[in-house]
Amino acid sequence: MKKHIEVVAAVIIADQQVLCAQRSDSMSLPLLWEFPGGKVEPGESKSTALKREIKEELLCDIVVEDKITTTTYDYDFGVVHLHSYHCTLQTQAPTLTEHKAMKWLNITELQQLAWAPADISTVNMISQFY
């Protein structure tokens, strides 16, 4: 039986631009784009996990706002349940620590990137709202 993995993602929007992160060569799903975030640890709330992951990956603080959606995707390494949330940056700008690259894109430009499969429904949903 496949492992079920609870993952959170931050859709960080500032000035009609969305923060997109490219996975590194050494990560699973190498070089695909995603909304930054990570795994929820046992006993951790989704909001706490998202704040922790963004602090670890991007060295910045966020405010977690409304939930956008939950997507379940069956990868070869496990079943990912991706919970995406609207988030805003606190003060400092994001700094890459794990990803290969990051871009701020206009919401209308999101479809141009090669997204990780679990992130696609979030991309589609936020593209419809704006």
C-alpha positions in Angstrom: 0.0 0.0 0.0 1.3 3.5 -0.8 2.2 6.0 1.8 -0.2 9.0 2.2 1.7 12.3 2.6 0.0 15.5 3.9 1.6 18.5 2.3 0.9 22.2 2.6 1.6 24.9 -0.1 1.7 28.7 0.2 0.3 30.8 -2.6 2.0 34.0 -1.9 0.6 36.9 -3.8 2.0 40.5 -3.7 1.1 43.2 -6.2 -0.8 40.8 -8.4 2.4 38.6 -8.7 2.5 35.0 -7.4 5.7 33.4 -6.0 6.6 30.3 -7.9 9.5 27.9 -6.9 11.4 25.5 -9.1 12.3 22.2 -7.5 16.0 21.4 -7.6 17.7 18.6 -9.5 18.1 16.5 -6.3 14.4 16.7 -5.2 11.7 14.3 -6.3 9.9 15.7 -9.4 13.2 17.6 -10.4 12.9 21.0 -12.1 9.1 21.1 -11.9 7.5 24.3 -10.5 5.5 24.4 -7.3 4.0 26.6 -4.7 6.5 26.5 -1.8 5.7 24.5 1.3 6.3 21.0 2.5 5.2 18.0 4.6 3.0 18.3 7.7 4.7 16.7 10.7 2.7 14.4 13.1 0.7 16.5 15.6 1.3 19.7 13.6 -1.5 21.9 12.3 -1.5 22.8 8.6 -1.0 26.4 9.4 2.0 25.8 11.7 3.5 23.4 9.2 3.2 26.0 6.4 4.8 28.8 8.5 7.7 26.4 9.5 8.3 25.2 5.9 8.4 28.7 4.5 10.8 29.8 7.2 13.0 26.8 6.5 12.9 27.0 2.7 12.7 30.7 2.0 13.9 32.3 5.3 10.9 34.5 5.6 7.7 34.7 7.6 4.1 34.5 6.3 0.6 35.0 7.4 -1.6 32.0 6.4 -5.0 33.1 5.2 -7.9 31.4 3.4 -7.6 27.8 2.2 -7.7 27.5 -1.6 -8.2 23.8 -2.2 -7.0 20.3 -1.4 -5.7 18.1 -4.2 -4.9 14.4 -4.0 -2.4 13.1 -6.5 -1.1 9.6 -6.8 2.6 9.7 -7.5 4.8 6.6 -7.8 6.4 7.4 -4.4 3.1 7.9 -2.6 -0.3 9.6 -2.5 0.1 13.3 -1.8 -2.7 15.4 -0.3 -1.8 19.0 -1.1 -3.5 21.7 0.9 -2.9 25.1 -0.6 -3.5 28.4 1.2 -3.4 32.1 0.3 -0.5 33.7 2.2 1.1 37.1 2.5 4.7 37.9 3.3 5.5 39.6 6.6 8.6 41.7 6.1 11.7 40.1 4.5 11.9 39.0 0.9 12.1 35.2 0.2 15.7 33.7 -0.1 16.3 30.4 -1.8 17.8 27.6 0.3 16.4 24.4 -1.3 14.9 25.3 -4.7 16.8 25.8 -7.9 15.0 29.1 -8.8 12.0 31.3 -7.9 10.0 33.7 -10.0 7.3 36.3 -9.3 4.8 35.9 -12.1 1.5 37.6 -13.0 -1.4 35.3 -12.3 -2.1 35.3 -16.1 1.4 33.9 -16.7 1.2 30.9 -14.4 0.2 28.4 -17.1 3.5 29.0 -18.9 5.4 26.9 -16.3 5.8 23.1 -16.0 4.0 22.5 -12.7 4.2 19.5 -10.4 1.0 17.6 -11.0 -0.5 18.1 -7.6 -0.1 21.9 -8.0 -2.0 22.2 -11.3 -5.5 22.4 -9.8 -4.4 25.2 -7.5 -2.9 27.1 -10.6 -6.2 26.6 -12.4 -8.3 27.8 -9.5 -6.3 31.0 -8.8 -6.2 31.7 -12.5 -10.0 31.8 -12.6 -10.3 34.1 -9.6 -8.1 36.9 -11.1 
